[in-house]
Amino acid sequence: MAQQEADQVVEQGERRFGEFVAVRRHGYVAELVLDRPKAMNAVSTDMARSIAGACDALAADRDVRVVVLTSTHERAFCVGADLKERNSFSDAELVRQRPLARSAYTGVLELPMPTVAAVHGFALGGGFELALSCDLIVADRSAVVGLPEVSVGVIPGGGGTQLLPRRVGAARAAELIFSARRLEAAEARELGLVDELVEAGQDRAEALALAARIAANSPVGLRAAKRALRLGHGLDLRAGLEVEDAAWRSVAFSGDRAEGVAAFNEKRKPEWPGE
């Protein structure tokens, strides 16, 4: 079913961002592709810059309703930071590189539309942090995930110490980060590190099918719902409800709301104006 839905999505070409990142359009769904197969998508400075650039372009594109983060490597989603490159840095070079590295993770995290990661094979360190930066994670049974940074003398620095506890709770996140252990797909699903577990080789098709279902809904509503979810998380209930009310007010008088109500009453599919 997922493959059929994915196949029905219209391909609209590819745009490259540097050597290692591409964006492919499938109707209202954009596929953000990690494409550094010779290094298992290890995130170098150039690749981080390209991810950030692609995210800037996607954030500004009002026709994009959902973004799916995928990999071209058969055995890896992303193995994290390029440690060979890091090993060549002086302390001063590492300091200068830090904002560029952060821009890749925050670029994905701050995309205004819903995001889905399609994970297979290794998703470790910064690779798993890229997935955690998405709203939903679809993983296949080959996936191996984890945040092993303390085993090489650093910490998860792409959002892992903040995003993982929001998924699995503080104590579970502490155990996983302190132990630096890797989790296979079944345990990752059981503990909530991923949201959907699919058969090997089906992560991309399932993620694109899920994205297509999401993209059928109001783009104004989707962005407002994401904003409310993100801004309201961690607030007390009263403050969270104020965040929700502000998001509701931003859509209540929109063209999408008018079209959605009209389409419901006329028993037809809505044609969202996206405003």
Secondary structure, 3 states (H helix, E strand, C coil): CHHHHHHHCCEEEEEEECCCEEEEEECCEEEEEECCHHHCCCECHHHHHHHHHHHHHHHCCCCCCEEEEEECCCCEEECCECHHHHHCCCHHHHHHHHHHHHHHHHHHHCCCCCEEEEECCEEECHHHHHHHCCCEEEEECCCEEECCHHHHCCCCCCCHHHHHHHHHCHHHHHHHHHHCCCEEHHHHHHHCCCCEEECCCCHHHHHHHHHHHHHCCCHHHHHHHHHHHHHHCCCCHHHHHHHHHHHHHHHHCCHHHHHHHHHHHHCCCCCCCCC
